[in-house]
Amino acid sequence: MNITLSANEELIKKGREYARAHNTSLNQLVRDYLLRLTGGCEAEKAADEFVHLASTMPGQSDSSFKFSRDAIYDRHAD
């Protein structure tokens, strides 16, 4: 089934740029979003997407970085 959506030209441009940067299409982004909204997205797919985003977005930690309880709570051994 086809649908027609309307959006600001700049929003469409940014959406296409985002899609291109993530090796997908604007159509696929919209389909994926609708699946998530309606509960049609499987947990495994959502987890895979999280791993992908977490590993490709700025601000990622070094692969050797490990959280520690003391670091999280800024505790220091006295």
Sequence and secondary structure as in RCSB ss.txt:
>XXXX:A:sequence
MNITLSANEELIKKGREYARAHNTSLNQLVRDYLLRLTGGCEAEKAADEFVHLASTMPGQSDSSFKFSRDAIYDR
HAD
>XXXX:A:secstr
        HHHHHHHHHHHHHTTS HHHHHHHHHHHHTT S HHHHHHHHHHHHHHSTT   TT    HHHHTT 
   
